[in-house]
């Protein structure tokens, strides 16, 4: 690894460790990493929105007009209307004219809601209901007929029709739990209880998947620190004009910075603890 790449790798490792330091407490290193990622993300998305939003959707469509005529002579001059509405959103920063921003904001939210609701209903409700209700037990595509389709080729085969029945019954029981017009007693109450179990299984699986994803990210960063930073810092093949000391200097400087902060926090904690004991 060349030295320039190693410097950027060292910076990435330092920022990673600075972010992990929040597990101890809020500290200057974490604040530095937090402000850095927020600033970089804001700048990055501004550039992305400019090149992927304004340039292709506004300026390129008005390119056949003259800017000194405010593009009114463009063949697609009506694109100036959303541009003006977008500019009016900036009046939000004025106490006197902030009410003007309500018009483009209301129009934007209304259009977004009208577009999003049908898509959400189609993707998250209609298709889910259809997949839950359609249970084909005829077994036309299975050599063993409906028996193999229902029970699968093995014990409780998850790809069999039995799993579809369980999904249907579980979804129905979960819906019964949220039906409060009838007391949850008797058979209806037992179905509602089964619905609670289904909900808990769903929530547990979702939470477990989230934790697994976060642990995967954590392990990935640890592997990055070990394989990309530590091993390259201590790799005898990494040299500059035959010298290894630049790599080692950068590596040990970061290590000493981390160790020095830990020692500083320990001394500070022991000092405050001693003062509290003396005051008592």
WOVEN-V820934 format. One record per residue. N is the residue number from 1. RES is the residue in one small letter. SS is DSSP state (hx for helix, st for strand, lp for the rest). OMEGA is omega in whole degrees, 0 to 359 (none if undefined). Layout:
N,RES,SS,OMEGA
N,RES,SS,OMEGA
//
This chain:
1,x,lp,179
2,x,lp,189
3,x,hx,179
4,x,hx,177
5,x,hx,179
6,x,hx,178
7,x,hx,178
8,x,hx,176
9,x,hx,177
10,x,hx,179
11,x,hx,178
12,x,hx,178
13,x,hx,179
14,x,hx,179
15,x,hx,177
16,x,hx,179
17,x,hx,177
18,x,hx,177
19,x,hx,178
20,x,hx,183
21,x,hx,177
22,x,hx,176
23,x,hx,176
24,x,lp,175
25,x,lp,176
26,x,lp,185
27,x,lp,182
28,x,hx,180
29,x,hx,178
30,x,hx,179
31,x,hx,177
32,x,hx,180
33,x,hx,180
34,x,hx,180
35,x,hx,180
36,x,hx,183
37,x,hx,178
38,x,hx,180
39,x,hx,179
40,x,hx,180
41,x,hx,179
42,x,hx,179
43,x,hx,181
44,x,hx,183
45,x,hx,175
46,x,hx,179
47,x,hx,179
48,x,hx,180
49,x,hx,179
50,x,hx,185
51,x,hx,181
52,x,hx,182
53,x,hx,186
54,x,hx,185
55,x,hx,182
56,x,hx,187
57,x,hx,180
58,x,hx,187
59,x,hx,179
60,x,lp,178
61,x,lp,178
62,x,lp,188
63,x,lp,181
64,x,lp,178
65,x,lp,180
66,x,lp,184
67,x,hx,181
68,x,hx,172
69,x,hx,182
70,x,lp,177
71,x,lp,180
72,x,lp,178
73,x,lp,177
74,x,lp,178
75,x,lp,177
76,x,lp,184
77,x,lp,183
78,x,lp,175
79,x,hx,175
80,x,hx,182
81,x,hx,176
82,x,hx,177
83,x,hx,178
84,x,hx,179
85,x,hx,177
86,x,hx,178
87,x,hx,180
88,x,hx,177
89,x,hx,180
90,x,hx,177
91,x,hx,177
92,x,hx,183
93,x,hx,178
94,x,lp,179
95,x,lp,183
96,x,lp,186
97,x,lp,182
98,x,hx,180
99,x,hx,180
100,x,hx,183
101,x,hx,180
102,x,hx,182
103,x,hx,177
104,x,hx,179
105,x,hx,178
106,x,hx,178
107,x,hx,180
108,x,hx,181
109,x,hx,179
110,x,hx,179
111,x,hx,181
112,x,hx,179
113,x,hx,179
114,x,hx,179
115,x,hx,187
116,x,hx,185
117,x,hx,178
118,x,hx,179
119,x,hx,179
120,x,hx,179
121,x,hx,181
122,x,hx,186
123,x,hx,188
124,x,hx,183
125,x,hx,186
126,x,hx,182
127,x,hx,178
128,x,hx,177
129,x,hx,180
130,x,hx,180
131,x,hx,180
132,x,hx,186
133,x,hx,184
134,x,lp,178
135,x,lp,181
136,x,lp,179
137,x,lp,182
138,x,lp,177
139,x,lp,181
140,x,lp,184
141,x,lp,183
142,x,lp,183
143,x,lp,182
144,x,lp,180
145,x,lp,186
146,x,hx,181
147,x,hx,179
148,x,hx,180
149,x,hx,184
150,x,hx,184
151,x,hx,179
152,x,lp,181
153,x,lp,179
154,x,lp,182
155,x,lp,179
156,x,lp,178
157,x,lp,185
158,x,lp,178
159,x,lp,184
160,x,lp,178
161,x,hx,179
162,x,hx,178
163,x,hx,177
164,x,hx,177
165,x,hx,179
166,x,hx,178
167,x,hx,180
168,x,hx,181
169,x,hx,179
170,x,hx,178
171,x,hx,179
172,x,hx,179
173,x,hx,178
174,x,hx,177
175,x,hx,178
176,x,hx,180
177,x,hx,181
178,x,lp,177
179,x,lp,186
180,x,lp,178
181,x,lp,179
182,x,lp,180
183,x,lp,181
184,x,lp,179
185,x,lp,177
186,x,hx,180
187,x,hx,179
188,x,hx,179
189,x,hx,178
190,x,hx,176
191,x,hx,178
192,x,hx,177
193,x,hx,176
194,x,hx,177
195,x,hx,177
196,x,hx,178
197,x,hx,179
198,x,hx,179
199,x,hx,180
200,x,hx,177
201,x,hx,179
202,x,hx,179
203,x,hx,179
204,x,hx,178
205,x,hx,179
206,x,hx,179
207,x,hx,179
208,x,hx,178
209,x,hx,179
210,x,hx,179
211,x,hx,180
212,x,hx,179
213,x,hx,180
214,x,hx,178
215,x,hx,177
216,x,hx,177
217,x,hx,180
218,x,hx,179
219,x,hx,178
220,x,hx,179
221,x,hx,177
222,x,hx,177
223,x,hx,178
224,x,hx,181
225,x,hx,182
226,x,hx,189
227,x,hx,185
228,x,hx,184
229,x,hx,186
230,x,hx,183
231,x,hx,177
232,x,hx,178
233,x,hx,183
234,x,lp,180
235,x,lp,182
236,x,lp,180
237,x,lp,179
238,x,lp,182
239,x,lp,171
240,x,st,183
241,x,lp,177
242,x,lp,181
243,x,st,179
244,x,lp,189
245,x,hx,178
246,x,hx,178
247,x,hx,182
248,x,hx,180
249,x,hx,179
250,x,hx,182
251,x,hx,183
252,x,hx,176
253,x,hx,178
254,x,hx,179
255,x,hx,179
256,x,hx,177
257,x,hx,180
258,x,hx,180
259,x,hx,179
260,x,hx,178
261,x,hx,178
262,x,hx,178
263,x,hx,179
264,x,hx,179
265,x,hx,178
266,x,hx,179
267,x,hx,179
268,x,hx,180
269,x,hx,179
270,x,hx,178
271,x,hx,178
272,x,hx,178
273,x,hx,177
274,x,hx,179
275,x,hx,179
276,x,hx,179
277,x,hx,180
278,x,hx,180
279,x,hx,178
280,x,lp,none
//
